[in-house]
Amino acid sequence: MIRKLFLLLAVLLQVTNCVADDVAYRGSSFHKLDNGVSVVFVDAAKSNSLLVMLCISAGSADELDREGVANLLSHMFAQKLKKNAEADALQYGSESNFYTGHDYSMYYFYGKLENLEGFIKNLGDVFANFAFSSDDLEAGRRKIEQEITSENQRDKFVLRQESRKSIYWNSKYGVDVAGDLNHLKKISENDVQNFKSKNYTNNRVTVIIAGNVRKDETLSMVVKYFGDGKLVSKIDRLQEPSHHGSTTKVVKNSPQVSVPIVEMSWRIPNYRSEEKKALAAEIAVNHLENELRKKLVDEQKIASSISFNYSFWNYDYGDFSITITFSSPQNTEELVAAALAEIKYIVSDDISKEQADEIVKKMKFAANMFNGDIFDAVNWLAAKIGSGSSFDFIKGYPDFIEKYDLKDVNAQAKEIFKNEPCVISILKPLEKKDAI
């Protein structure tokens, strides 16, 4: 989720060349209204285009009982925005869309400067006076049911979802934003309205406006259409323990694959506030990837591909997954055991200075994309929307990675893998005797 948010904000902020300042950024400014609503301006002086975005720090992680409430609300909210835009003739030359994540819900209009007040009025009216009928609820439910049904036809997606539920067994981060069909069918009108009342509050709202606008006039519009109430709610999401204490195995036989695919997943500590540990862990994981590819793909030939996915500093929660596609459908359990044993063997041996230097060299080359003011600007904007997210770790990253401590690197390699995987998920080819 944060990654999607980061990319969206990065695109938004690329409309201007932002430079860091203690108070604001050149071309960007932040305002906190008396009613608790936040407003961010991003100037685009040479453009006649306009982006007006409503960001609400509320998503599926805020759900209590019914999974998928946040997403169903977003669908109906967005549909109401679209209907209002059509009624106000704002649909011509403009577009609208929305995004729902674990932590955020976003709605936006993109169009011409002349539609500024219309966009703000539309967003403010729906936010303050959101109402829906039973027909609206059923229409939103049917659309999401179609999306879930389509995703469930892909066995790899289903297995990944089962794995994620087991990794994040103690919070909503393990659940797909759309929820599942059983929960979706049980969502009532009261469930949706209660979720909005508890989470769509002024202190969790940021209006982001990118365009060549008059700020004083625009602020007056936001005050006018977002009301003067001071509704406040607290973001209080359940924190995950670092590890299950045991390994869950999830196996699915599928006609969609010809060879087994295994994914081993570990929960990892939240390294965002411990930069040196995060750096050491990242070097250790890159080393493991290099060595594992040599052993399983190049030398032993038991795997055709290996991919790594980790989130040491991308998210407030963390996981690490290794996906291995084997080259033969035979003896799946033995292949999985051999791969896990190889991982344990690699991390038990210390990484040499030469190996670490070579890894850092490649990491620094890839990290050149982290240079530039855009990352400072995104960090600034993320703080203004009340997310608690920080991209400070990225600042100066290319230089920072050269200052690694080899002792820390080896220590973190052993720390991550001292536990067995939280989840081992296996997608196996459907055997002939199982075929229909």
Secondary structure, 3 states (H helix, E strand, C coil): CHHHHHHHHHHHHCCCCCCCCCCCECCEEEEECCCCCEEEEECCCCCCEEEEEEEECCCHHHCCCCCCHHHHHHHHHHHHHHHHHHHCCCCCCCEEEEEECCCCEEEEEEEEHHHHHHHHHHHHHHHHHCCCCHHHHHHHHHHHHHHHHHHCCCHHHHHHHHHHHHHCCCCHHHCCCCCCHHHHHHCCHHHHHHHHHHHCCHHHEEEEEECCCCHHHHHHHHHHHCCCCCCCCCCCCCCCCCCCCCCEEEEEEECCCCCCEEEEEEECCCCCCCHHHHHHHHHHHHHHHHHHHHHHHHHCCCEEEEEEEECCCCCCCCEEEEEEEECCCCCHHHHHHHHHHHHHHHHHCCCCHHHHHHHHHHHHHHHHHHCCHHHHHHHHHHHHCCCCCCCHHHCCHHHHHHHCCHHHHHHHHHHHCCCCCCEEEEEEECCHHHCC
